[in-house]
Amino acid sequence: MKDVVLEKAMHKCILKPLKGHVEAMLKHFHVADGSWKQLKENLQLVRQRNPQELGVFAPTPDFVDVEKIKVKFMTMQKMYSPEKKVMLLLRVCKLIYTVMENNSGRMYGADDFLPVLTYVIAQCDMLELDTEVEYMMELLDPSLLHGEGGYYLTSTYGALSLIKNFQEEQAARLLSSEARDTLRQWHKRRTTNRTVPSVDDFQVRGQRPGWAPLLPHGPRGSGPPTPNYLRVAFQEVNSGCTGKTLLVRPYVTTEDVCQLCAEKFKVADPQEYSLFLFVDETWQQLAEDTYPQKIKAELHSRPQPHVFHFVYKRIKKDPYGIIFQNGEEDLSAS
């Protein structure tokens, strides 16, 4: 508690009076190196494209929602506290996720979210977001980079990098490599704990014309790569507004995910809850020793696309004996 109070006091005493100077220096730096000119030109190019051309295959915020998001970004600019900025960024990204999920009736992962975030940032047309992200990445307490805050901050950096590299096909490959290196260097410099999100935790599903492969794909021939994030709903499939995006490594078990869900969803009696897979209109309670990311990867690798959801919900007292319909195998046994 003392550390929190001390940090807030330091922000007020040091960051508040220096905020304008820091922002002016960042702007001067980016104008001098030409990156703002490139970003300004590419923002205009991206705004002229329809969402599908940008790799967006999920519902996007309408004009009213984009204006609301732009107002939040403008409010974020006025703040001097990096923590408050990140909290507002978190609210913006959750609003985008809610629009995506409420307008489609399904849940989306990191690979679907990044193109939508890129589209929204382009529609907002705010050069200053570039320096806002840099301000947060450099001044935020490393302990606050855990979980969703770090995830959305890194996502926003990735979205801006995609816009900067838009349609510069030859240069884009070099710049995207540079962006990955920058993120990795930042990650090493600003964190000491590997559970903080890094560039390797993100994945763009499919490369669209004009877009650089900013985020790394899995080894050739390994099948669809699995992002290290798992979107989990609470109680119901369509509870997008209360769903959580969790950092889940490929070999983290369902038991561990349940413990994380109990904490994130503030469940008082976690022994009464479990992680379920909803696919093909069928519910299946996952065994504690299964691996959700491996199940997700297997579903993605099937020839026919499957709409599926991971849901953390209360266990019914009636015994379960659920198997997949249409003779498909029980994924929890894999």
Buried (B, 14 or more C-beta within 10 A) or exposed (E): EEEEEEBEEEBEEEBEEEBEEBBEEBBEEBEEEEBBEBBEBBBEEBEEBEBEBBBBBBBBBEEEBBEBBBEBBEEBBEBBBBBBBBBBBBBBBBBBBBBBBEBBEBBBBBBBBBBBBBBBBBBBBBBBBBBBBBBBBEBBBEEBBBBBBBBBBBBBBBBBBBBBBBBBEEBBBEBBBEBBEBBEEBBEEBBEEEEBBBBBBBBBBEEBEBBBBBBBBEEEEEEBBBBBBBBBBBEEBBBBEEBBBBBBBEEBBBBBBBEBBBEBBEBEEBEEBBBBBBBEEBBBBBBBEBBBBBBBBBBBEEEEEEBBBBBBBEEEEEEEEEEBEEEEEEBBEE
